[in-house]
Amino acid sequence: MPQYVPPVTIHTVTFTAPGTVIHYPQVTGLADKTAENKINHTIIRTIQDMQRAQQAVQTGSQPETTGNFEIKTNERGILSLVLSNYTYSTPMAHGYTIAKGLTFSMQTGNTYTLSSLFKPGSPYQAVLTAAVKKQVQERNLPVLDAGSITVAPNQDFYLADKALVLFYPLYSITPYYVGIPMFPISVYDLQDIAAEDGPLTTLAADVV
C-alpha cells in the first residue's frame, strides 16, 4: 500500500515581455531541494522549447503569446501538469496552440516518459494505440488518416482522475477545428502492463 504523500506547494510565476505573457508553475517546499530544482528547471526549459517551436510555426509579424498551465495530479508523490502556449501572428489565419505534458516524481525530480510507466517489454504501445482508435470511433472524431494513428514511446500525456490521458498536437491526427485531441484511459485497465511501483500502480492503489 502506498503511504500518504502531501501535495507539493505550487506558486504561479508570470513572465512578461512585449507581446508575451506566460504564467507558469514553480514548486516549493520539497524536502529534497535537488529534486525541487530539477522539477523547476525542467518546467522552464520546456517553456523555452515551446517558445522556439512557436517561432517555427508562426511566420507572421507582431506575435502575441499567452502561456498558461494546469495542475492535473498533485498527490502520492506524483506531480502531473500541462503547459500551454497560444501564439497568433499577423496575418496568419488563426493562432496556434502547443501543449506539453510533464509528470514528475516528487521524490527524485525525474520526469516520467510514457514508456517508463509500463513494464519493460510489455506491448503498451499496441494496447494504447488500440484504446485511442476505439475512442476515435466511439466519439466519431474526424481524423486526417485513421491508419496513421499510433502511440509513440515519447507520446505526450498527463495523469488525472485515475486516468492516463494521451494527447496529440494540432493537425497531427485531427483537423484544426477539433483542437488538441485527448484520450483518457483508466489506470485500472492498464494494471497488467503497468510498471511495478510506477505512477499507474500508485494511482490505482488505496492510500493508507
C-alpha positions in Angstrom: 0.0 0.0 0.0 1.4 3.4 -0.9 1.9 5.8 2.0 0.1 9.2 2.1 2.3 11.9 0.5 1.1 15.5 0.9 0.7 17.7 -2.2 3.6 19.9 -3.1 3.2 23.7 -2.9 2.8 25.4 -6.3 3.4 29.1 -6.9 2.4 30.8 -10.1 5.2 32.9 -11.7 4.4 35.4 -14.6 6.9 36.3 -17.3 6.1 39.3 -19.3 7.8 40.8 -22.4 6.5 42.8 -25.4 3.7 40.7 -26.8 4.2 37.9 -24.3 2.6 36.9 -21.1 3.4 33.5 -19.7 2.1 32.1 -16.4 4.0 29.0 -15.3 4.3 26.9 -12.1 7.2 26.6 -9.7 7.4 24.1 -7.0 8.4 25.0 -3.4 8.7 23.2 -0.1 10.1 19.9 -1.2 12.4 18.3 1.5 14.9 17.4 -1.3 16.0 20.7 -2.8 17.9 19.0 -5.6 14.6 17.3 -6.7 12.8 20.7 -6.4 15.3 22.5 -8.5 15.2 19.7 -11.1 11.5 20.0 -11.5 11.5 23.8 -11.7 14.4 23.8 -14.3 12.6 21.2 -16.4 9.4 23.4 -16.4 11.4 26.5 -17.5 13.3 24.6 -20.2 10.1 23.1 -21.6 8.5 26.6 -21.8 11.6 27.8 -23.7 11.4 24.9 -26.1 7.7 25.7 -26.7 8.6 29.3 -27.5 11.1 28.2 -30.0 8.6 25.8 -31.6 6.1 28.6 -31.9 8.7 30.7 -33.7 9.0 28.0 -36.3 5.2 27.8 -36.8 4.2 31.5 -36.6 5.9 33.1 -39.6 4.0 36.3 -39.5 4.7 39.6 -37.7 3.9 41.0 -34.3 3.3 37.7 -32.5 1.1 37.7 -29.4 1.8 34.9 -27.0 -0.1 33.7 -23.9 1.1 30.9 -21.8 -0.8 29.0 -19.1 -0.7 25.8 -17.1 -3.0 23.3 -15.4 -2.1 21.0 -12.5 -3.6 17.6 -13.2 -2.3 15.5 -10.3 -0.5 16.6 -7.1 -0.6 13.7 -4.7 1.1 10.4 -3.8 4.5 11.7 -4.7 3.3 12.5 -8.3 3.1 15.9 -9.9 1.5 15.9 -13.4 0.8 19.1 -15.3 0.1 20.5 -18.7 1.8 23.7 -20.1 0.1 25.5 -23.0 1.3 28.2 -25.3 -1.0 30.1 -27.7 0.5 32.4 -30.2 -1.0 34.5 -33.0 0.9 36.4 -35.6 -0.4 38.8 -38.3 -1.6 37.9 -40.9 -2.0 34.2 -40.0 -5.5 32.8 -40.5 -5.6 31.7 -36.8 -3.4 31.2 -33.8 -1.6 28.0 -32.9 -1.6 26.2 -29.5 1.2 24.0 -28.3 0.6 21.8 -25.2 3.2 19.7 -23.3 2.6 17.3 -20.5 5.1 16.9 -17.7 4.8 14.2 -15.0 7.4 14.2 -12.2 8.4 12.1 -9.2 8.4 14.4 -6.2 11.0 12.2 -4.6 13.6 12.4 -7.3 12.5 15.3 -9.5 12.8 13.0 -12.5 10.4 13.2 -15.4 8.4 10.2 -16.4 8.2 9.3 -20.1 5.3 7.3 -21.4 7.4 4.2 -21.8 8.6 4.4 -18.2 5.0 3.9 -16.9 5.0 0.3 -18.2 6.8 -2.9 -17.6 9.9 -3.4 -19.9 8.9 -5.5 -22.9 5.2 -5.0 -22.4 3.0 -4.3 -25.5 1.9 -0.9 -24.1 2.1 0.9 -27.5 -0.2 -1.6 -29.1 -2.6 -1.5 -26.1 -2.7 2.3 -26.0 -3.0 2.6 -29.8 -6.0 0.2 -29.8 -7.6 2.3 -27.0 -7.1 5.5 -28.9 -8.5 4.1 -32.1 -11.5 2.7 -30.2 -12.3 6.2 -28.8 -11.9 7.8 -32.1 -14.6 5.5 -33.5 -16.8 5.7 -30.4 -16.6 9.5 -30.3 -17.0 9.8 -34.1 -13.9 12.1 -34.2 -12.9 13.3 -37.7 -9.4 12.2 -38.4 -6.9 13.0 -41.1 -5.7 9.5 -41.6 -7.1 6.7 -39.3 -4.4 4.3 -40.4 -1.6 6.6 -39.2 -2.8 6.9 -35.6 -0.1 5.5 -33.3 1.2 5.9 -29.8 4.9 6.7 -29.5 7.2 6.0 -26.6 7.6 9.8 -26.1 3.9 10.5 -26.6 2.5 13.5 -24.7 0.4 12.6 -21.7 -0.7 13.6 -18.2 -2.2 11.8 -15.2 -5.5 12.9 -13.8 -8.7 11.4 -12.2 -7.4 7.8 -12.1 -6.6 8.1 -15.8 -3.7 8.2 -18.2 -4.6 10.9 -20.7 -2.8 10.8 -24.1 -2.9 13.8 -26.4 -1.7 14.9 -29.8 -0.5 18.1 -31.3 -2.8 20.2 -33.6 -3.0 18.8 -37.1 -1.3 15.5 -36.2 -4.4 13.3 -36.3 -7.4 15.6 -36.5 -8.4 18.8 -38.3 -7.5 22.1 -36.6 -11.1 22.8 -35.5 -11.1 19.8 -33.3 -8.5 21.3 -31.1 -5.9 19.2 -29.2 -7.5 15.7 -29.1 -7.3 14.0 -25.7 -7.9 10.3 -24.9 -8.4 9.3 -21.2 -7.6 5.6 -20.4 -8.5 4.3 -16.9 -5.4 3.3 -14.9 -7.3 0.2 -13.7 -7.4 -1.0 -17.3 -3.6 -0.9 -17.5 -2.6 -2.7 -14.4 -1.4 -5.9 -16.2 1.3 -3.9 -18.0 1.9 -1.1 -15.6 5.4 -0.8 -14.1 5.6 -2.1 -10.5 5.6 0.8 -8.1 5.2 3.2 -11.0 2.6 6.1 -11.2 -0.1 4.0 -12.8 0.2 1.4 -10.0 0.4 4.1 -7.3 -2.7 6.0 -8.5 -4.8 2.7 -8.7 -3.9 1.6 -5.2 -5.6 2.6 -2.0 -3.7 5.0 0.3 -3.1 4.2 3.9 
